[in-house]
Amino acid sequence: MSRFRCALAVVAALILLPAAPAAATPTAEIDPLQHDFGTWQVGETWFWLFKIGNDGTTPLEVRSIAITGPDAGEFWSDPAGCQPQIQPGDFCLLNVSFTPTSPGVKTATLQITDNAPGSPHTAALTGTGTGTQTVTTIQVTPDPVVAGGAMTWTASVAPNPGGGTVDFVLDGFEAVVGCQGVPLRADGTASCATRAPSDPGVHFARASFSGFSTFLPSIDDEPFGVRSAPGPAPAPAPSGPPTGTPNPVGPGDAGSDGAAGADGGGSGDRVRGASVVAPVRLSHRGRGVLRVRCPAGRDCAVAGAVQARRAPGARPQGPRVVLARFAGVDIPAGRSRSIAFTVPRAWLADAQRRGVRRTRALVTVRTTRSGGGQWTNRQLVALFLPRP
């Protein structure tokens, strides 16, 4: 019996011992853990507030807030109110938005990296974009056109939206006077009569459909040629025998065909290497097209890079970074070619958050002409960014 009482005494003593204090630690609670933003027209934006709470006993250090997943670019978060710390018993409100750029269901994940157990903590994001995709095409007549001559731009939108307007733009940024907000006709087309640019070369016509009802906006660019206006007729040669002393062409002079120059491109071939001939417009997914022209005379093989400031719109903007590279592009003499590229989505999203709609890209084009000769051109090219 005494042994039994001793055992009971030991058990009682163990029960009465004070419990070890719990380790001091923060917690991270996201509310809600999943959210459906609903269905929105492409280009529209809807916001939702997520609550991030700390029910622990030490500060919660919020190290990063990111959106990941297949459609991360459709969502955006503003971490300003939740960093760097959330005190014990406190919470913050995180603003997250959804802006669909195309129809369909979009999914992503809100990811918060912190010092609480179980990091990173996540919440599921979904939303749906709606609208009918349209395709706009533009036709320029005549092509080529004489500098300063009359020309007509015609845009067609399919499927026919039954309404809406078209803006016509020259070379990516110059609004054509009298050709803004042209209403679509019943057949889904819109036309504008205008004058050709005064400078010969390759130019670009753009038609931008505004969107109508559930039909989404769309854009098309089309290159067209502008040739020099014919000069005045030469004066008639004087009758009778010539007078004066002949002036023969020396070995270092250009003949009447203007074929002098290292690249044999003719007297009008001032740029010996290939060059960018139009501004660049980025899509919502960061895709752009460089329009590069090879001078007349000999074919071009080009390579190069597209650079921009690391943080456009900020002060300071930071050093230039390489957004894209291209190589092995062959362009026939006197012709232009489109070179597609894609900028990093993180760079584009960062610029959009700062409200940047236009910046400048430094484009380096290294040209090797057939038959020998290499040139490097560096140009500052207008880079237009989409709305976020």
C-alpha positions as CSV (number, residue, x, y, z in Angstrom):
1,M,0.0,0.0,0.0
2,S,2.9,2.3,0.8
3,R,4.3,1.8,-2.7
4,F,0.9,2.7,-4.2
5,R,0.8,5.9,-2.1
6,C,4.3,6.8,-3.2
7,A,3.4,6.4,-6.8
8,L,0.3,8.6,-6.4
9,A,2.5,11.2,-4.7
10,V,4.9,11.2,-7.6
11,V,2.1,11.6,-10.2
12,A,0.6,14.4,-8.3
13,A,3.9,16.2,-8.0
14,L,4.4,15.9,-11.8
15,I,0.9,17.3,-12.4
16,L,1.5,20.2,-10.2
17,L,4.8,21.2,-11.8
18,P,4.5,24.5,-13.8
19,A,4.4,24.0,-17.6
20,A,7.4,25.1,-19.6
21,P,6.7,28.5,-21.2
22,A,5.7,28.5,-24.9
23,A,8.4,29.7,-27.3
24,A,7.9,33.3,-28.4
25,T,6.9,33.3,-32.0
26,P,4.8,35.3,-34.5
27,T,2.0,33.9,-36.6
28,A,0.8,34.9,-40.1
29,E,-2.9,34.6,-40.8
30,I,-4.3,35.6,-44.3
31,D,-8.0,36.2,-44.6
32,P,-9.5,35.1,-46.9
33,L,-7.3,32.2,-48.0
34,Q,-8.9,32.3,-51.4
35,H,-10.9,34.9,-53.3
36,D,-12.7,35.0,-56.7
37,F,-12.7,38.5,-58.1
38,G,-15.6,37.6,-60.4
39,T,-16.1,38.3,-64.0
40,W,-14.9,41.6,-65.5
41,Q,-14.6,43.2,-69.0
42,V,-11.1,43.0,-70.3
43,G,-9.2,46.1,-69.2
44,E,-11.5,46.8,-66.2
45,T,-10.0,46.7,-62.7
46,W,-11.5,45.4,-59.4
47,F,-9.9,45.6,-55.9
48,W,-10.1,43.4,-52.8
49,L,-8.5,43.8,-49.4
50,F,-6.8,40.9,-47.7
51,K,-6.2,41.0,-43.9
52,I,-2.8,39.8,-42.7
53,G,-2.9,39.3,-38.9
54,N,-0.3,38.4,-36.3
55,D,-1.7,36.5,-33.3
56,G,1.7,35.6,-32.0
57,T,3.9,37.1,-29.3
58,T,6.6,38.7,-31.3
59,P,6.6,41.0,-34.4
60,L,5.9,39.4,-37.8
61,E,8.5,40.4,-40.3
62,V,7.0,40.6,-43.7
63,R,10.0,40.1,-46.0
64,S,8.3,40.0,-49.4
65,I,4.9,40.0,-51.0
66,A,4.5,38.5,-54.5
67,I,2.0,37.2,-56.9
68,T,3.0,34.0,-58.6
69,G,1.3,31.5,-60.9
70,P,0.3,31.2,-64.6
71,D,-1.6,34.5,-64.7
72,A,0.4,36.5,-62.2
73,G,0.4,39.5,-64.7
74,E,-3.4,39.8,-64.4
75,F,-3.2,40.6,-60.7
76,W,-1.3,43.3,-58.7
77,S,-0.7,43.9,-55.0
78,D,0.4,47.0,-53.1
79,P,2.7,45.9,-50.2
80,A,3.1,49.5,-48.7
81,G,0.8,49.0,-45.8
82,C,2.1,45.6,-44.6
83,Q,5.9,46.1,-44.5
84,P,8.2,45.8,-42.8
85,Q,6.5,44.5,-39.5
86,I,3.2,43.6,-38.0
87,Q,3.2,43.9,-34.2
88,P,1.7,41.1,-32.0
89,G,-2.1,41.3,-31.9
90,D,-2.2,43.7,-34.9
91,F,-3.0,43.3,-38.6
92,C,-2.6,45.1,-41.9
93,L,-4.8,45.4,-45.0
94,L,-3.2,44.3,-48.3
95,N,-4.8,45.8,-51.5
96,V,-4.9,43.3,-54.4
97,S,-6.4,44.1,-57.8
98,F,-7.5,42.1,-60.8
99,T,-7.3,43.5,-64.4
100,P,-7.9,40.8,-67.1
101,T,-6.0,41.4,-70.4
102,S,-7.8,38.7,-72.3
103,P,-11.0,36.6,-71.9
104,G,-11.0,33.5,-69.8
105,V,-10.4,32.2,-66.3
106,K,-7.2,33.6,-64.6
107,T,-5.5,32.0,-61.6
108,A,-2.6,33.1,-59.4
109,T,-1.3,32.8,-55.9
110,L,-0.7,35.6,-53.4
111,Q,2.5,34.6,-51.6
112,I,3.8,36.2,-48.4
113,T,7.3,35.4,-47.1
114,D,7.8,36.1,-43.4
115,N,9.5,34.9,-40.2
116,A,6.5,32.9,-39.0
117,P,6.3,29.1,-39.0
118,G,5.0,27.7,-42.3
119,S,6.4,30.5,-44.4
120,P,5.6,31.3,-47.2
121,H,1.9,31.8,-46.6
122,T,-0.4,31.8,-49.5
123,A,-3.9,32.6,-50.7
124,A,-5.5,31.5,-54.0
125,L,-6.6,34.2,-56.5
126,T,-9.1,33.6,-59.4
127,G,-10.9,35.9,-61.7
128,T,-12.5,35.8,-65.2
129,G,-12.1,38.2,-68.1
130,T,-14.9,38.5,-70.6
131,G,-15.3,40.1,-74.0
132,T,-15.1,39.3,-77.7
133,Q,-11.6,39.5,-79.3
134,T,-11.4,41.6,-82.4
135,V,-8.9,41.7,-85.2
136,T,-8.2,45.1,-86.8
137,T,-6.4,45.3,-90.2
138,I,-5.4,48.4,-92.0
139,Q,-4.8,49.0,-95.7
140,V,-3.0,52.0,-97.2
141,T,-3.6,53.1,-100.8
142,P,-1.6,53.8,-102.9
143,D,1.5,52.1,-101.7
144,P,4.1,53.4,-102.4
145,V,2.9,57.0,-102.4
146,V,4.6,60.2,-103.5
147,A,5.8,62.4,-100.7
148,G,3.0,64.8,-99.7
149,G,0.6,63.0,-102.1
150,A,-3.0,62.1,-101.4
151,M,-3.6,58.7,-99.7
152,T,-6.4,56.7,-98.0
153,W,-6.2,54.6,-94.9
154,T,-8.9,52.0,-94.4
155,A,-9.4,49.9,-91.3
156,S,-11.5,46.7,-91.1
157,V,-12.6,45.2,-87.7
158,A,-13.7,41.6,-87.5
159,P,-16.1,40.3,-86.2
160,N,-18.2,43.3,-87.0
161,P,-18.9,45.0,-83.6
162,G,-21.7,47.2,-84.9
163,G,-20.2,50.3,-83.5
164,G,-17.1,52.0,-82.1
165,T,-14.5,54.3,-83.6
166,V,-11.0,54.1,-85.1
167,D,-8.0,56.4,-84.5
168,F,-5.4,56.6,-87.2
169,V,-1.8,57.2,-86.2
170,L,1.4,57.7,-88.2
171,D,4.7,56.0,-87.2
172,G,3.3,54.9,-83.8
173,F,2.8,58.2,-82.1
174,E,1.7,61.0,-84.4
175,A,-2.1,61.4,-84.5
176,V,-3.3,62.0,-88.1
177,V,-5.2,65.3,-88.1
178,G,-8.8,64.8,-88.9
179,C,-8.6,61.1,-88.6
180,Q,-9.3,60.6,-84.9
181,G,-12.5,59.0,-83.6
182,V,-13.6,57.9,-87.1
183,P,-16.9,55.9,-86.7
184,L,-17.2,52.4,-88.1
185,R,-19.6,52.0,-90.9
186,A,-22.3,49.3,-91.0
187,D,-19.9,47.0,-92.8
188,G,-17.3,47.2,-89.9
189,T,-14.8,49.5,-91.8
190,A,-13.6,53.1,-91.3
191,S,-11.6,55.2,-93.8
192,C,-9.6,58.4,-93.7
193,A,-8.2,60.5,-96.5
194,T,-4.9,62.2,-95.7
195,R,-1.6,63.3,-97.1
196,A,1.6,61.3,-97.1
197,P,4.6,62.3,-95.0
198,S,7.1,64.6,-96.7
199,D,10.1,62.5,-95.9
200,P,10.7,59.5,-98.2
201,G,11.3,56.1,-96.8
202,V,9.4,53.4,-94.9
203,H,6.6,54.7,-92.6
204,F,3.9,52.9,-90.5
205,A,0.2,53.4,-90.5
206,R,-1.7,52.3,-87.4
207,A,-5.4,51.7,-86.9
208,S,-6.6,51.6,-83.2
209,F,-10.2,50.3,-82.7
210,S,-11.7,51.7,-79.5
211,G,-13.8,48.7,-78.5
212,F,-17.6,48.6,-78.4
213,S,-20.0,47.0,-76.0
214,T,-18.5,43.5,-75.3
215,F,-16.1,43.8,-78.3
216,L,-12.5,44.4,-77.2
217,P,-10.1,47.0,-78.6
218,S,-7.4,45.9,-81.1
219,I,-4.6,47.5,-83.1
220,D,-2.9,46.9,-86.4
221,D,0.3,48.4,-87.9
222,E,1.1,48.3,-91.6
223,P,4.3,49.6,-93.3
224,F,4.1,51.7,-96.5
225,G,6.6,53.4,-98.7
226,V,7.0,57.0,-99.5
227,R,9.0,58.0,-102.6
228,S,10.4,61.3,-103.5
229,A,8.3,63.7,-105.6
230,P,9.6,63.9,-109.2
231,G,11.9,66.9,-109.8
232,P,11.4,69.6,-112.4
233,A,12.2,68.7,-116.0
234,P,15.8,69.5,-117.0
235,A,16.4,72.6,-119.1
236,P,16.9,71.9,-122.8
237,A,20.6,71.6,-123.8
238,P,21.9,74.7,-125.6
239,S,22.4,74.4,-129.4
240,G,25.8,74.6,-131.0
241,P,29.2,73.2,-130.0
242,P,30.0,73.0,-126.2
243,T,32.3,75.7,-124.7
244,G,34.6,75.6,-121.8
245,T,37.1,73.0,-120.5
246,P,35.9,69.4,-119.9
247,N,35.9,68.3,-116.2
248,P,36.6,64.6,-116.2
249,V,35.6,62.5,-113.2
250,G,38.6,61.7,-111.1
251,P,39.3,58.4,-109.4
252,G,38.1,59.6,-106.0
253,D,34.9,61.3,-107.3
254,A,31.4,59.8,-107.6
255,G,30.1,59.3,-111.1
256,S,26.7,60.3,-112.3
257,D,25.2,57.1,-110.9
258,G,26.1,58.2,-107.4
259,A,27.6,54.8,-106.6
260,A,30.5,56.0,-104.5
261,G,30.8,54.9,-100.8
262,A,32.2,52.0,-99.0
263,D,28.9,50.0,-99.1
264,G,28.0,50.9,-102.7
265,G,24.6,52.0,-101.5
266,G,24.4,55.1,-103.7
267,S,24.5,58.8,-102.9
268,G,21.2,58.6,-101.0
269,D,22.5,55.8,-98.7
270,R,23.6,58.0,-95.8
271,V,23.3,55.3,-93.1
272,R,25.6,52.4,-93.9
273,G,24.3,50.1,-91.3
274,A,20.8,48.9,-90.6
275,S,18.6,51.1,-88.4
276,V,15.3,51.1,-86.5
277,V,12.7,53.1,-88.5
278,A,9.6,53.2,-86.2
279,P,8.7,53.5,-82.5
280,V,7.9,50.3,-80.5
281,R,4.6,49.5,-78.8
282,L,4.6,46.8,-76.1
283,S,1.7,44.4,-75.6
284,H,0.3,43.6,-72.2
285,R,2.6,40.5,-72.2
286,G,5.7,42.6,-72.9
287,R,6.0,41.7,-76.6
288,G,7.2,44.3,-79.1
289,V,8.4,44.5,-82.7
290,L,11.5,46.4,-84.0
291,R,11.1,47.5,-87.6
292,V,14.7,47.5,-88.9
293,R,15.7,48.7,-92.4
294,C,18.8,47.7,-94.4
295,P,20.1,50.5,-96.6
296,A,20.1,50.0,-100.4
297,G,23.1,48.5,-102.1
298,R,24.0,45.2,-100.3
299,D,22.1,42.8,-98.0
300,C,22.5,43.1,-94.2
301,A,23.0,40.6,-91.4
302,V,22.1,42.2,-88.1
303,A,22.3,41.5,-84.4
304,G,21.9,43.7,-81.4
305,A,20.2,44.5,-78.1
306,V,17.4,46.5,-76.6
307,Q,18.2,48.4,-73.4
308,A,16.2,50.7,-71.1
309,R,16.6,52.2,-67.6
310,R,16.3,49.8,-64.8
311,A,13.5,51.8,-63.1
312,P,11.8,54.2,-65.6
313,G,9.7,56.8,-63.9
314,A,11.7,56.7,-60.7
315,R,14.3,59.2,-59.4
316,P,17.0,58.1,-60.1
317,Q,16.1,55.7,-62.9
318,G,19.1,53.6,-62.4
319,P,21.5,52.2,-65.0
320,R,20.4,50.7,-68.3
321,V,19.6,47.0,-68.4
322,V,19.3,44.7,-71.4
323,L,15.7,43.9,-72.0
324,A,16.2,41.7,-75.1
325,R,18.8,40.5,-77.6
326,F,18.5,39.5,-81.2
327,A,20.9,37.9,-83.7
328,G,21.1,36.1,-87.1
329,V,18.5,38.4,-88.8
330,D,19.0,38.7,-92.6
331,I,17.5,41.7,-94.3
332,P,17.6,42.3,-98.1
333,A,19.1,45.5,-99.3
334,G,16.6,48.4,-99.3
335,R,14.0,46.4,-97.4
336,S,12.7,46.4,-93.8
337,R,12.1,43.4,-91.5
338,S,10.2,43.1,-88.2
339,I,12.2,41.6,-85.3
340,A,10.0,40.4,-82.4
341,F,11.2,40.5,-78.8
342,T,9.8,40.2,-75.3
343,V,10.8,42.3,-72.3
344,P,11.0,40.8,-68.8
345,R,7.5,40.9,-67.3
346,A,8.9,42.1,-63.9
347,W,10.4,45.2,-65.6
348,L,7.2,45.9,-67.4
349,A,5.1,45.5,-64.3
350,D,7.4,47.7,-62.3
351,A,7.2,50.5,-64.9
352,Q,3.4,50.2,-65.0
353,R,3.2,50.6,-61.2
354,R,5.0,53.9,-61.6
355,G,2.5,55.1,-64.2
356,V,5.0,55.0,-67.1
357,R,3.3,55.1,-70.5
358,R,6.3,56.1,-72.6
359,T,10.0,55.8,-72.2
360,R,13.1,55.5,-74.4
361,A,15.0,52.4,-75.3
362,L,18.6,52.4,-76.5
363,V,18.7,50.0,-79.5
364,T,22.1,48.8,-80.7
365,V,22.1,47.3,-84.2
366,R,25.3,45.7,-85.4
367,T,25.3,45.3,-89.2
368,T,27.5,43.1,-91.5
369,R,27.0,43.9,-95.1
370,S,27.3,41.3,-97.8
371,G,30.8,41.5,-99.4
372,G,32.3,43.0,-96.2
373,G,32.0,46.0,-93.9
374,Q,30.6,46.3,-90.4
375,W,28.8,49.1,-88.7
376,T,27.2,49.7,-85.3
377,N,24.3,52.1,-84.9
378,R,22.9,53.2,-81.5
379,Q,19.5,54.8,-81.5
380,L,17.1,56.1,-78.8
381,V,13.7,54.7,-79.8
382,A,10.3,55.6,-78.3
383,L,8.9,52.7,-76.3
384,F,5.2,52.8,-75.6
385,L,3.9,50.7,-72.6
386,P,0.4,49.4,-72.2
387,R,-2.0,50.5,-69.5
388,P,-1.8,48.2,-66.5
